[in-house]
Every structure is written in structure tokens, then in C-alpha cells.
Amino acid sequence: MLRFDPFRDLDSLTATMLGASSGSHRTPRFMPMDLYKVDDHYVLSADLPGVDPGSIDVEVDRGTLTLTAHRTAPETDGVQWLSSEQFSGTYRRQLSLGEGIDTELISASYDNGVLSVTIPLAERAKPRKIDIARTGNKRRSIAAQST
């Protein structure tokens, strides 16, 4: 489902090593997520605690799934911070989708601070039976798995 892009990882590593703004004590560094396959679809589960559901955007463009969300910083007027560990700002995550994904049927929901995105396999990517023709008009089926 996902294609490895070594240049994206290299860009991130370079930005981190050169001190580019990959996050500070107040801005998010990343969007933690899990990705797993169940039957004929994938499920992406991303932690976004405290994010306004109206700020969440899930977009697919040319085989790239982009997740964007914003968490508003708390009011700071008249506040004397004793500890400030919660992130605020914009979260963004991109994943390359394989050719076997049905992008028209991708769906998403947000509940209790967790964004769940269901990514279905396209019909052509699902396992199917293939008939084998034999002499004497006898036919049998075998299971074929697509990769």
C-alpha cells in the first residue's frame, strides 16, 4: 500500500540536523499514527488530542493521502506558565498510496481525539478465483492472490 520514499526521510533528517523548524516546545513535531490491514481494507489511526474536528482535512491527490489538523494554543494573556508541554499548531502527515487502492471510497471519522481513516482495496487488487480450462471440458478453480 505504501511506497518507500527515501528522499522524504532524507529531507526530514537534514532539516532536523540543520536546526530547521521541525517543532519546538509549542509546535507539533509529528502526528503519531498506526496503520494496519483488515480483510479488504487498511485502517489508519492517528492521535490528535485536543484538535478541533473542523480543522481536520483528509485529502487524496495523485496517489498521495494528506492529513492536516490544527490545535489552537491556549490563551496566554495574564498567564504565568509553570509547565508547558502540550503541543499546538498544525499537524501534517502524507502517505503514498499504492495502485491497488480505491481512492473514491476512502472514508474518515474523528472520535475522542483519534482520527480513523478507512482505505479500501480496489476490486482489481482483491484476491479472486481463476478458472483453469482442462481438456475434456472438466474445470476446476484455484485461489489466486494479488500482490
Secondary structure, DSSP 4 states (H G I P E B T S, - for coil): -BPP-HHHHHHHHHHHHTT--S--SSS-----EEEEEETTEEEEEEE-TT--GGG-EEEEETTEEEEEEEEPPPP-TT---S------EEEEEEEEB-TTB-GGG-EEEEETTEEEEEEEBPGGGS-EEEEEE-GGG-EEEEEE---
